[in-house]
């Protein structure tokens, strides 16, 4: 009888660790499952791209993306691509923050302006900001000004 309990003991210990809410294994299990699913997704994506099950024009294989990214990093092409985008993003964020704070303080302090501008803001708020992009392109042109204005 004692031999049977000894044989079952490791299984019981593992189950205790899986069911114990404070167990490190139980806490790490969801992260491990997500990691495994992400790896499986990448493998399936690679397989589908290499066997032309998906259009590689829109969904190139992860290995192809890695090769291009590696080439961009080693030739400084990535900086040429990313730095202007980051510049536009930070400029728009800074302008939007400063103007938002100033206009917010003014509208909050002057009741007449609040009553005048609040309906306009309430009307424009639900419109997706990206939907305004073509209007800014028509008004401001296709340069960085339109992009920074939309971000702001």
C-alpha positions as CSV (number, residue, x, y, z in Angstrom):
1,X,0.0,0.0,0.0
2,X,2.8,2.4,0.8
3,X,4.5,1.7,-2.6
4,X,1.3,2.9,-4.4
5,X,1.3,6.2,-2.5
6,X,5.0,6.8,-3.3
7,X,4.3,6.2,-7.0
8,X,1.4,8.7,-7.0
9,X,3.1,11.3,-5.0
10,X,4.9,13.2,-7.9
11,X,1.7,13.5,-9.8
12,X,-0.1,14.8,-6.7
13,X,2.7,17.4,-6.1
14,X,2.4,18.6,-9.7
15,X,-1.4,18.9,-9.4
16,X,-1.0,20.7,-6.1
17,X,1.3,23.2,-7.8
18,X,-1.1,23.7,-10.7
19,X,-4.2,24.2,-8.4
20,X,-2.4,26.3,-5.8
21,X,-3.2,30.0,-6.6
22,X,0.2,31.2,-5.2
23,X,2.2,28.7,-7.3
24,X,4.8,30.1,-9.7
25,X,3.9,27.5,-12.2
26,X,0.2,28.5,-12.2
27,X,1.1,32.1,-12.6
28,X,3.5,31.5,-15.5
29,X,1.3,29.0,-17.3
30,X,-0.8,31.7,-19.2
31,X,2.3,33.4,-20.4
32,X,3.8,30.2,-21.6
33,X,0.6,29.3,-23.5
34,X,0.6,32.7,-25.1
35,X,4.2,32.3,-26.1
36,X,3.6,28.9,-27.6
37,X,0.6,30.2,-29.5
38,X,2.6,33.1,-30.9
39,X,5.4,30.8,-32.0
40,X,2.8,28.4,-33.6
41,X,1.2,31.4,-35.4
42,X,4.6,32.5,-36.8
43,X,5.3,29.0,-38.0
44,X,1.9,28.7,-39.7
45,X,2.4,32.1,-41.2
46,X,5.8,31.2,-42.6
47,X,4.5,27.9,-44.0
48,X,1.5,29.6,-45.6
49,X,3.7,32.3,-47.2
50,X,6.4,29.8,-48.4
51,X,3.7,27.6,-50.0
52,X,1.8,30.5,-51.5
53,X,-1.3,29.8,-49.5
54,X,-1.5,33.6,-48.7
55,X,-0.6,36.6,-50.9
56,X,2.9,37.4,-50.0
57,X,2.4,40.9,-51.4
58,X,0.3,41.7,-48.4
59,X,1.6,39.1,-45.9
60,X,5.3,38.4,-46.6
61,X,6.8,35.6,-44.6
62,X,8.2,36.5,-41.2
63,X,11.7,35.4,-42.4
64,X,11.4,37.9,-45.3
65,X,10.4,40.6,-42.9
66,X,13.4,39.8,-40.7
67,X,15.8,39.8,-43.6
68,X,14.6,43.3,-44.8
69,X,14.6,44.6,-41.2
70,X,18.2,43.3,-40.7
71,X,19.2,45.0,-44.0
72,X,17.7,48.3,-43.0
73,X,19.4,48.2,-39.6
74,X,22.8,47.3,-41.0
75,X,22.6,50.0,-43.7
76,X,21.1,52.8,-41.6
77,X,18.0,52.7,-43.8
78,X,15.8,52.2,-40.8
79,X,16.9,55.6,-39.4
80,X,15.9,57.3,-42.7
81,X,12.5,55.7,-42.5
82,X,11.7,55.9,-38.7
83,X,13.2,59.2,-37.7
84,X,10.9,61.5,-39.8
85,X,7.9,59.5,-38.6
86,X,9.0,59.9,-34.9
87,X,9.7,63.6,-35.6
88,X,6.1,64.1,-36.9
89,X,4.7,62.1,-34.1
90,X,6.5,64.0,-31.3
91,X,5.9,67.3,-32.9
92,X,2.1,66.7,-33.2
93,X,2.0,65.3,-29.7
94,X,3.8,68.4,-28.3
95,X,1.7,70.9,-30.3
96,X,-1.6,69.1,-29.4
97,X,-0.6,68.9,-25.7
98,X,0.3,72.5,-25.4
99,X,-2.7,73.8,-27.4
100,X,-5.0,71.4,-25.6
101,X,-3.9,72.6,-22.1
102,X,-4.1,76.3,-23.1
103,X,-7.5,76.0,-24.8
104,X,-8.8,73.8,-22.0
105,X,-7.8,76.3,-19.3
106,X,-9.3,79.2,-21.3
107,X,-12.6,77.3,-22.0
108,X,-12.8,76.2,-18.4
109,X,-12.3,79.7,-17.0
110,X,-14.6,81.6,-19.4
111,X,-18.2,80.3,-19.2
112,X,-19.2,82.1,-22.4
113,X,-16.5,80.4,-24.4
114,X,-17.4,77.1,-22.9
115,X,-21.1,77.5,-23.9
116,X,-19.9,78.5,-27.4
117,X,-17.3,75.8,-28.1
118,X,-18.6,72.8,-26.2
119,X,-21.3,71.9,-28.7
120,X,-18.7,72.0,-31.5
121,X,-16.3,69.8,-29.6
122,X,-19.2,67.4,-28.7
123,X,-20.2,67.2,-32.3
124,X,-16.6,66.6,-33.6
125,X,-15.4,64.2,-30.9
126,X,-17.0,61.0,-32.2
127,X,-15.6,61.5,-35.7
128,X,-12.5,59.2,-36.2
129,X,-9.5,61.5,-36.3
130,X,-8.1,59.5,-39.3
131,X,-11.2,60.4,-41.3
132,X,-10.2,64.0,-41.2
133,X,-6.9,63.3,-42.9
134,X,-8.1,63.7,-46.5
135,X,-9.6,67.1,-45.6
136,X,-6.3,68.3,-44.1
137,X,-4.5,67.0,-47.2
138,X,-6.8,69.0,-49.4
139,X,-6.4,72.2,-47.2
140,X,-2.7,71.9,-46.2
141,X,-1.3,69.8,-49.0
142,X,0.5,66.5,-48.7
143,X,3.5,67.6,-46.7
144,X,4.4,67.1,-43.1
145,X,2.1,70.0,-42.0
146,X,-1.0,68.1,-42.7
147,X,0.3,65.0,-40.9
148,X,1.5,66.9,-37.8
149,X,-1.9,68.8,-37.7
150,X,-3.8,65.5,-37.7
151,X,-1.6,64.1,-34.9
152,X,-2.0,67.3,-32.9
